Amino acid sequence: MGPEAAAASESNAAVEAGGELRVKAKGLEIFQLMGTETPAVFDPKWWAGRMMERVMRDPALKVPLFRFVDVLPALADNRQIARHAREYFAADKSPLPWFVNSLLSVDAVTAFLVKRGITSFSKSFIAGESPANALPSLRRLWNEGKTFTVDILGEAVVSEAEAERYRDLYLLLADTLSREISRWPPIDPRMEQAFPRFNLSVKLSSLYSRIGPVNHEDSVREVRERLLPILRKLREAGGFVNLDMEMYSHKNITMDVFTRTLDEPEFHGWEGAGIALQAYLKCAEQDLLRLIGWAKERNRRITIRLVKGADRQGAGDGGELEGPPGAVRVPDAVRHGRAGQARA
């Protein structure tokens, strides 16, 4: 190795070491901001946390539970709810305690417990059943010195009419939040600069009913057509929009929609858009380098949100929390600061 190559190698090593130190420093800062307070036993948050921990630790409980929650909104009466609950949690192989299984034998009791439990549990994630109803919960988070991003529950629409309805819901959410949030008092200018108060996350699968890798180009084109008015609305309001990363089969579609849309002349110089990457995927580093390279070529800054990712590479995605149509959600990882955001 010649002197020039050795010098270049040492320079690259120094850059990588410096980058690693900055990442560790940012991680420590996030943990410090999370605080060290532990909810007491008599605090509902303690029980919700223990329940979530129990569910995520046991695949035999997690898979049927998410599937049951996914189908629940389509069940019309108590009898259907009870029958599906017994099918998903059959007594001979149920991971639930014996006394819970015994209660499932009574339709009315089962339906009551399911509705009460899902409603109570979902309050930890759903800010409101509509943009207007979500405002008090969002204002409470803001008053506590927390920033947030919001999205709309639901994905994988089955018709173009439904996709257009979701586009209109995102536009309504953008209108409502931009009008109300702009009036809130500032909390920390530095934090708002890094994480704007008006922050919206979008699921691309809700914008096209036939989205998928088999018709990649059609998916990119149709999604972009419905995404463009949402981005324009956010840009006009001085807000920020993040493209959520959903199931693995939609990953390349999401990345192409992100890069091709921001390549439009009208969005040159705009830094109000970001994308999520699932760090648990084997291809995460390759995808990250692709986005960084794209941004460097165009001399622009983008925001990349790193999340663990519940979806196994090449497998089906995990369950999606359900709620009323148009319900506004505050993703738990973002609300509590467990997701890492970096500028590229």
Summary of the structure (lengths in Angstrom):
residues: 344
radius of gyration: 22.0
end to end distance: 31.3
largest distance: 79.8
contacts: 974
relative contact order: 0.11
helix: 58%
strand: 9%
